[in-house]
Structure formats: C-alpha cells, structure tokens
Amino acid sequence: MRIGNHTLRTSLAAALLLAGVTTGAHGFAPGGMSPFGGGSRSMTIIKGNVLCAGCELTEVRKAQPGLPHLYQLTHRQGQVVLQVKTINGSGMWEAPLSPLFAVRAKDSVFGQLTAEENLTKEVEIVGITRNTRTLDIATVAVSK
C-alpha cells in the first residue's frame, strides 16, 4: 500500500507540475495574460512606411489629411508616425485600435525607425501588441 501511495503522490505532483508549465506556455496566446507587462493580443508583424520621426500624429494628419492608417509610436528616444499597409498579412487589425502606441524596444531597434536614411522606406516591425496599447518591438527590418 505504501508503494501505491508513493506512486500516486509522485504522479499527482508530476501532473500538477506539467499543468503549471503548460499554463505558462499559453501566456503569449492571443488574448492571454502575459507576466511581462499586461495581456497580450498576439505576435504582430506590421509592414508600412515611417513618414516622419520626431513629429506627432496630429501634425501629419493636418499636413496630409487624406492619408489612411496612421499610427504614432512613442518610445523613450522619441516618436515616429507610421503609415501601416498590412498587419500580419491582412489589411488592418480586426478590432479598431487607438492610433497611439507606447513602444518598448532596445534603443538600437527603435533607432532603425528614426534613422534619417530609413524615412519613407518600407519597414517590417515584429513584436507583440498588448491590451495596454503597448507594442513590444523585437526586430525592425528595412527594405533596401
């Protein structure tokens, strides 16, 4: 009987441990809660053009009122206004979003968006959007 109880306890402990690890793996699933700064929406791939660096969305809209899908990305180094062409291969996000995003990224990664030689070039931003209107940028690729 002792061997059976020990085996049962070991099996239950292993099952609980596995359940805990599996639950943690779902933290980055769309709509899931992440331990890193709020609930996440999902992995996001944005393609578009940086229209200006150090400017504000209101300025760009005033100067060019007909431009669609404009977003302001604000980082501790500054801000950029981005005209979005596609998000994860589709035209736009399914749910309407605020056009203002706080950005968390390495300074060197955000610096690619503000670099003068990259203005108006197409960029691809890979990151995670959070329910807190924060975009965690992992990488930026600039088209040549």
C-alpha positions in Angstrom: 0.0 0.0 0.0 2.9 2.4 0.8 4.3 1.9 -2.7 1.0 2.6 -4.3 0.5 5.9 -2.2 4.0 7.0 -3.1 3.4 6.3 -6.8 0.1 8.1 -6.7 1.6 11.2 -4.9 4.5 11.3 -7.4 2.1 11.0 -10.3 -0.1 13.8 -8.9 3.0 16.0 -8.4 4.2 15.4 -11.9 0.7 16.2 -13.3 0.5 19.4 -11.4 4.0 20.5 -12.5 3.2 19.7 -16.1 -0.1 21.6 -15.8 1.7 24.6 -14.4 4.3 24.6 -17.2 1.6 24.2 -19.9 -0.4 27.1 -18.5 2.7 29.3 -18.5 3.2 28.4 -22.2 -0.2 29.9 -23.0 0.9 33.4 -21.7 1.5 34.7 -25.2 -1.6 33.2 -26.8 -3.9 35.9 -28.3 -5.9 37.4 -25.5 -3.9 35.6 -22.8 -2.3 37.3 -19.9 1.4 37.7 -20.0 3.6 38.1 -17.0 5.6 40.7 -18.9 3.5 43.9 -18.8 -0.2 43.2 -19.4 -2.3 41.0 -21.5 -1.0 40.3 -25.0 -3.0 40.3 -28.2 -0.6 38.3 -30.2 2.6 38.2 -32.2 2.3 41.1 -34.6 4.0 41.8 -38.0 3.5 45.3 -39.3 4.5 46.5 -42.7 4.4 50.2 -43.5 6.4 53.4 -44.0 7.8 55.7 -41.4 6.5 59.1 -42.6 8.4 61.2 -40.0 10.5 61.0 -36.9 10.1 63.4 -34.0 6.7 64.5 -35.2 3.2 63.9 -33.9 0.3 62.2 -35.5 -1.8 65.4 -35.3 0.8 67.3 -37.4 0.9 64.6 -40.1 -2.9 64.5 -40.3 -3.1 68.3 -40.6 -0.5 68.4 -43.3 -1.8 65.3 -45.2 -5.5 64.8 -44.2 -6.1 62.1 -46.8 -3.6 59.5 -45.6 -5.2 56.4 -44.0 -3.9 54.1 -41.3 -1.6 56.4 -39.4 -0.1 55.4 -36.1 2.2 57.2 -33.7 4.7 55.0 -31.9 6.3 56.6 -28.9 9.5 55.4 -27.3 11.7 57.0 -24.7 14.0 58.1 -27.5 11.2 59.9 -29.4 8.4 59.1 -31.7 7.6 58.2 -35.2 4.4 58.3 -37.3 3.9 55.2 -39.4 1.6 54.6 -42.3 0.6 51.0 -41.9 0.0 48.9 -45.1 -0.5 45.4 -43.6 -0.6 43.8 -40.2 0.1 40.0 -40.2 -0.7 39.9 -43.9 -4.1 41.4 -43.7 -5.2 45.0 -44.4 -5.6 46.1 -40.8 -6.2 44.7 -37.3 -9.7 43.2 -36.9 -10.7 45.4 -34.0 -10.3 49.2 -34.3 -7.3 50.4 -32.3 -6.2 53.7 -30.9 -3.6 55.2 -33.3 -1.3 55.9 -30.3 1.1 53.2 -29.1 3.8 53.2 -26.4 6.8 51.3 -27.6 9.2 49.1 -25.6 12.3 48.2 -27.6 16.0 48.3 -27.4 17.3 51.7 -28.3 19.2 50.3 -31.3 16.0 48.7 -32.6 13.8 51.8 -32.3 16.8 53.8 -33.7 16.2 52.0 -37.0 12.8 53.6 -37.3 14.1 57.1 -36.5 17.2 56.9 -38.7 17.0 59.6 -41.4 18.2 57.2 -44.2 15.2 54.9 -43.4 12.5 57.6 -43.6 9.8 56.8 -46.3 11.3 53.3 -46.8 9.2 50.3 -46.2 9.8 48.7 -42.8 8.7 45.4 -41.2 8.2 45.5 -37.4 7.9 42.3 -35.5 6.7 42.4 -31.9 3.8 41.8 -29.6 0.8 44.1 -29.1 -0.5 44.3 -25.6 -4.0 45.2 -24.4 -2.4 48.2 -22.7 -1.7 49.8 -26.2 1.9 48.9 -25.8 3.9 47.5 -28.7 7.0 45.4 -27.7 9.2 45.5 -30.7 11.6 42.6 -31.2 13.0 43.4 -34.6 12.8 46.0 -37.4 13.8 45.2 -41.0 14.2 48.0 -43.5 13.7 47.3 -47.3 16.5 48.4 -49.4 
